[in-house]
Amino acid sequence: MECLEGTVEQIIFYNPENGYTVFKIKTESEEVTVVGNFPPLSPGECLKLTGRREKNARFGHQFQMKSFSLTLPSSVRGVERFLASGLIRGVGPVLARRIVKKFGDRTVGILNESPEKLKEVEGIGQKKFSEILKSWEEHKEIRDLIIFLQAHSISTTLAYKIYRTYGQAAFEVLRRNPYQLCLDIWGVGFKTADQIALKLGLPADSPERVKAFILYLLEKDNEQGHVFSVEAEIEEKCCQELGIEPEKVAGALSGLLEKGALVKEVVNGQAALYLPFFHQAQEEVAGIISRMAAETPAAPDFAPEARIAEVERKSGLAFSDQQKKAIVSSLRRKIIIITGGPGTGKTTIVRAMVEIFESWQKRILLAAPTGRAAKRLAETTGREAKTIHRLLEFQPKEGRFKRGPGHPLRGEALIVDEVSMVDLPLMYHLLRAVPPEMRLILVGDKDQLPPVGPGNLLRDLIDSGAVEVIRLDEIFRQAKESLIVVNAHRVQHGQPLIYPRRNDPESDFYFFHQEDEQKVFELIRRLCQHNIPRRLNLSPLSTQIQVITPMYRGLAGVDNLNLELQKVLNPGTAGLKIGQKEFRVRDKVMQIRNDYDKEVFNGDLGTVVQVDPERFRLLVEFDGRLISYEKDELTDLVLAYAISVHKAQGNEYQAVVMPLLTQHYIMLQRNLFYTALTRARKLSVIIGSYRALHIAVKNDKPVQRNCRLKEKILEIIGGREPTWRLF
């Protein structure tokens, strides 16, 4: 064993999942390549290492770390570089130079013992001083936490999240109840918390462990779109996966019910378990929708038909009977649903509604679930449109919406577009903010996939029969010329697709028959690199060209396509390696969770504009906004040359390429294929087998979700006794 002491010069590789790092360290006499599992390091930090020198057949001489400790630099140059590394927030290279110039070799002592003297340095006022002092203290505390968690095989990324959540109380939370992490921190599941708990000595049949596992199973069901879980299934999974007796599960369930951590309903003899929020959301949404559907708002002081005729004259359009009915209903009803596929004129009547409400001197608000959908709504109406989160003024630090019963929205009408993407929780928050005088107009395509979140809201509202539904099913003349639109409607009815004339250069839809997955993959690569960019005069890296695939695995799956398309579309540029993936400037990337602080949401697409390999930072552009990602936030991003159909929902692209193979059998469903097909505006290319296509079009069996919104609404409007008992 050998000891080394020196300063980190360069980070060569870092994997945030397990902390595996390759870096160069400079000692007094040499520069050495070090490998091992470390917390996130920055150039300028000082380390004491114990380990062995080894010769790697591929990478040459390396120092394999066995143990390490962090030290503070002793030389003036080392102190300056450490402060300038970006580790201490608020201090950059210029300010670091000023601090060291002022205090010399006393700098570390000043920071530890007399930090108020930093105010003597030019550029450090009270605000900057507070930021530096807080970061200096955090630096010491988080190092201890990371080293503690590494002993329990917990990644450094999660260590940072744990520290950001609990601060100085982190050690106490971990020792008292590690399962609290599951509830408080995104990215920490039961298995991670369980690993810590068992290593800290918690018994395998501990009631806290069983309770945490039950809540974990309910959360997993919520992630799969279910509003409630079936009690019998939960009990069976607990016994099987934890290896415990049914009595232990029953005791844990009773404890959770007594504490109010669960809500239990018995429906037709079957027990359903809810997390309290989802039970409340379902009850309130059913109540508010039923009440709105029964109310009649103040009638307009003009003849709606005359106002519609006026809009037709101005725009040169002739509305269909169903479109006119939708506009009239928006004026006479408190709540309506407008549904229809592509080319049926949903956008046209939304524009007309906006114009008529404004001519009536009524304020109308526009919203959509995603940033891109809101942007598209704004472009088509010429009015401001917001995401639902922005409309409700979400407060990230407080974790709540500012708009609600005590501070409702202002206006007389609200149009929500792409409502098929709205899940039960978001609709709950939206309805609570709707004032008594406001009409609600829900616009969406019922044949698309259900939302990613819990519930099947649009379909449940339509099936309940409580809300007036206007179905737009007439394809307008211009849309009839599009094979994308025509085929989308044929898919809706389970009919065979229409293919373009052989080698038709003007068609907007193509199907290439190919059953060999390797050849499908090669054709996708060629289309994205050459054919489609030339056809539409776009860069191969344009976010308007999107590969959408049903599966993650396989040659034509999301994971492999992203790696291979990055190689051919964005080769050679220096990047930032994060485990097995690498981010490069100009890469297409996607956010995979909601980040309310950054106002970037699950499914948002962006482009990498700057890479900082030394500090492991990225700068990403999302629709004209530049967002910075620190090293512990990079797991929120993935490459997006290829994405899943669910992630594509709500977005539109000029060109879409989709593989469709029998290997994708489990995902070959009509609504999934329909959703992918309708993401394309100018060009849709399907590559695969006729058999897979036939299966997808014919398989209209909807995915079942545990949700009782429709039944709750029917019970309210029917005035019947509920068919369920609440425990």
GITA-V257033 format. One line per field, one symbol per residue. phi: phi as a letter, one per 40 degrees, with the letter a starting at -180 (. if undefined). psi: psi as a letter, one per 40 degrees, with the letter a starting at -180 (. if undefined). A space follows every 50 residues. Layout:
# GITA-V257033
phi = ???
psi = ???
This chain:
# GITA-V257033
phi = .bbbbabccaccaabccbgcbbabbbccbabbcbbicbcdbbdhcbbbbb ibcbbcdcbgcabccbaaacbccccccccccccccgcccgbbdccccccc ccbfccdcccccbbcccdcccdgbccccccccccccccdccccccccccc cbgcccccdccccccbgccdccccccadccddcbbchbcdccccdccccc gcccbddcccdccccccccccccchccbbcdcccccccccccgbcdcccc cccccccccgcbbbbbbfgbcbbbcdcccccccccdcccccccccbcdcc cacdcccccccccccgbbccdccccccccccbbcaabbbiccgcgccccc cccdccccccgbcbbbaacbccccccccccbgbcbbccccdcfcbdccga cccadcaccbibabbbcfccccccdccdcccccccdcccbbbbabccccc ccccgbdcccccccgcbcbbccbcccdccccccccdcccccdcgcccbbc ddfccccbbbbbcabcccccdccdcccccbccdccbfbcdccccbbcbbc bccgdbcdcccccccccccacgccbbcbgcbbbbdgccbbcbacbcccfb bdgcbabcbabbccbfbbbbcbfgbcbcbcccbcccbbcbcbbcccccdg bbbcbbbbcabcccdcbcbdcccccccccccbabbbbibccccccccccb ccccbcabcdccccccccgccccbbcb
psi = iihihahhdhhdihhedeehihihhhadeihihhiihiihiiheihihih aihihhddeahihhhdiiihiiididdddddddeeedhiehadddddddd ddebeedddddddfddedeehhegaddddddddddddddddddddddddd effhiddddddddddebeedddddddgdedddddhhehadddddddddde ehidfhdddddddddddddddddeeidiihdddddddddddefiiddddd ddddddddeeeihhihhfehhhhihddddddddddddddddddeihihii fihdddddddddddeeihiidddddddddddeidhihhiiaieefddddd dddddddddefhhhihiididdddddddddeeihiiiddddeghgddefi hdhadegiihieihhhifedehidddddddddehidehihhhhiheeiii idaiigddddddddedhhhhhhehhiddddehddddddddddefiiihii ihfheeiehihhhhehdddddddddddddcdddddefiideheehhhhid idiidfiddddddddddddgidihahhgbeihhiheihihheihgddefh ihehiahhehhgddefiihhhhfehhhhhideeeeeiiifdhiidddehe iiidhhhhihiededdegiddddddddeehddhhhhhaidddddddddge hihhhhifdddddddddefihieihh.
